[in-house]
Protein backbone atom coordinates (compact mmCIF):
# COMPACT_ATOMS: atom_id res chain seq x y z
CA UNK A 1 0.00 0.00 0.00
CA UNK A 2 1.40 3.38 -1.02
CA UNK A 3 1.12 6.41 1.24
CA UNK A 4 1.72 10.09 0.58
CA UNK A 5 2.77 12.88 2.96
CA UNK A 6 0.13 15.48 3.85
CA UNK A 7 -0.40 18.06 6.60
CA UNK A 8 -2.86 17.53 9.43
CA UNK A 9 -4.25 20.74 10.88
CA UNK A 10 -6.25 20.83 14.09
CA UNK A 11 -7.93 23.98 15.38
CA UNK A 12 -9.58 24.11 18.80
CA UNK A 13 -12.10 26.95 18.81
CA UNK A 14 -15.33 28.12 20.39
CA UNK A 15 -18.18 26.53 18.50
CA UNK A 16 -19.62 29.82 17.14
CA UNK A 17 -16.30 30.50 15.34
CA UNK A 18 -16.27 27.21 13.44
CA UNK A 19 -18.28 28.40 10.38
CA UNK A 20 -15.84 31.31 9.86
CA UNK A 21 -12.83 29.01 10.17
CA UNK A 22 -14.37 26.51 7.74
CA UNK A 23 -14.93 29.40 5.29
CA UNK A 24 -11.23 30.24 5.51
CA UNK A 25 -10.39 26.61 4.77
CA UNK A 26 -12.76 26.59 1.79
CA UNK A 27 -11.32 29.87 0.49
CA UNK A 28 -7.85 28.33 0.27
CA UNK A 29 -9.08 25.14 -1.38
CA UNK A 30 -9.58 22.83 1.61
CA UNK A 31 -13.07 21.43 1.11
CA UNK A 32 -13.13 18.42 3.45
CA UNK A 33 -13.10 18.66 7.22
CA UNK A 34 -14.10 16.80 10.36
CA UNK A 35 -15.58 18.35 13.50
CA UNK A 36 -14.97 16.63 16.83
CA UNK A 37 -16.79 17.53 20.05
CA UNK A 38 -14.79 18.19 23.21
CA UNK A 39 -15.63 17.60 26.86
CA UNK A 40 -13.32 20.08 28.55
CA UNK A 41 -9.75 21.00 29.33
CA UNK A 42 -7.45 23.56 30.87
CA UNK A 43 -5.36 26.27 29.27
CA UNK A 44 -3.80 29.66 29.83
CA UNK A 45 -7.20 31.10 30.77
CA UNK A 46 -8.05 28.32 33.24
CA UNK A 47 -10.28 25.28 33.11
CA UNK A 48 -13.21 25.00 30.73
CA UNK A 49 -15.83 22.38 30.03
CA UNK A 50 -18.63 21.91 27.59
CA UNK A 51 -21.93 23.07 29.05
CA UNK A 52 -24.57 21.03 27.24
CA UNK A 53 -27.40 23.25 28.50
CA UNK A 54 -26.22 26.68 27.39
CA UNK A 55 -23.36 25.83 25.03
CA UNK A 56 -21.67 28.95 26.40
CA UNK A 57 -18.21 27.43 26.53
CA UNK A 58 -18.61 24.71 23.92
CA UNK A 59 -15.38 24.10 22.03
CA UNK A 60 -14.96 22.07 18.86
CA UNK A 61 -11.88 20.53 17.30
CA UNK A 62 -11.73 21.11 13.53
CA UNK A 63 -9.50 18.62 11.73
CA UNK A 64 -8.19 19.13 8.19
CA UNK A 65 -5.89 16.95 6.07
CA UNK A 66 -4.39 18.78 3.11
CA UNK A 67 -1.35 19.54 0.98
CA UNK A 68 1.56 21.65 2.20
CA UNK A 69 0.55 24.56 -0.05
CA UNK A 70 -3.05 24.61 1.17
CA UNK A 71 -1.89 24.26 4.78
CA UNK A 72 0.44 27.25 4.45
CA UNK A 73 -2.30 29.40 2.90
CA UNK A 74 -4.79 28.38 5.60
CA UNK A 75 -2.42 29.24 8.46
CA UNK A 76 -1.60 32.63 6.89
CA UNK A 77 -5.31 33.52 6.65
CA UNK A 78 -6.11 32.17 10.13
CA UNK A 79 -3.16 33.92 11.83
CA UNK A 80 -5.00 37.17 12.70
CA UNK A 81 -7.59 35.17 14.68
CA UNK A 82 -5.14 33.09 16.74
CA UNK A 83 -4.53 35.54 19.59
CA UNK A 84 -7.75 37.54 19.45
CA UNK A 85 -9.96 34.42 19.63
CA UNK A 86 -7.67 32.25 21.78
CA UNK A 87 -7.44 29.51 19.17
CA UNK A 88 -5.20 26.50 19.55
CA UNK A 89 -3.56 25.49 16.27
CA UNK A 90 -1.69 22.20 15.77
CA UNK A 91 0.04 21.19 12.54
CA UNK A 92 1.72 17.86 11.89
CA UNK A 93 2.89 15.66 9.05
CA UNK A 94 0.82 12.55 8.36
CA UNK A 95 0.99 9.74 5.84
CA UNK A 96 -2.31 9.02 4.11
CA UNK A 97 -3.58 6.38 1.73
CA UNK A 98 -5.35 7.80 -1.34
CA UNK A 99 -3.35 11.02 -1.05
CA UNK A 100 -5.00 12.67 -4.07
CA UNK A 101 -8.20 12.87 -1.99
CA UNK A 102 -6.42 15.37 0.28
CA UNK A 103 -4.94 17.78 -2.29
N, C-alpha and C positions, 0 to 999 in steps of 0.2 A: 504494500500500500504506500503510495507516494503522499508526502505532506508538503505544505508550502508555508513559509513564514508570513505571519500577519501580525497586526498590533491589536491588542485587547485594551479597550478603554472602559474604565468604570467611573461613573460619576455618582456620588452620593449627594442628594439634594432634597430640599423640601418638596413635597409632592406638587404643590401649585406651580413650581418652576419647571417641571418636567416637560410640558408642551413646548415651552420656549427653547429648551435645550435640544429636544428632538428636532425642532425646526432648524436649529443651527446645524445639526448633523445632516439633515436632508439638504440644506443649502450647499454643503460641501460634497454631496454625493453619497453620503452614508444613508441607505434607505432601510436597512434592517436593524432592529434593536430588540432587546429583551428588558423588561422591567421586573425587578425583584422586590418584594416587600421586605421591610426590616422590622425588627421588634424593639430595638433600642440600642443604646451604646453610651459612650462617654468621649468627650473631646475637650478642646480648649475652652469651650463655653460651658462645661459641666456635663452632667448626665442628661440624657433624653430618652424618651420611650414613645412608642406609637400609642396614641390615645384613640382607640377605636370609636369612642363616642363622638368626640368633636373633630378628630383629625387635625387638631391644631399643630401638633408637632410631628405629623406623619412624614417620614423620610422614605425615599425610594432609591434603589440602586439601579441606574441605567447602565446596561452593558452593551458595548459595540465591538464588533470584530471587523477590521478593515485593513486596507493597504497603508503603507507608511505615508504616502502622499496625502491621502484623505485624513489620516490621523493628525498629521502636522497642521493641515488647514483647520480641522476641528478645534484643536487646542488653541491655535491663534485666535479664532473667533470667540472661543469660550473664555479666554484669559481675562477680559474685563470683569467678568462675573465672579471669578474665583474668590477674591477677597470680599467684595461687597455683599455676596450672598452666602458666604461661608461654605463653599462647595469643597468636597474632597474629590480629588482627581487622581486616579491611578492608571498608569500605562505600563503594559508589559508585552514582551514578545511571546507569541504562541505559535504552535504548529497546528495547522488545520488540514483536514482531508477535504477535497473539493474546494480548493483555494480560490478558484475563479468566482465562486458564490460570494466571496467576501472582498471583491475588488472595490 
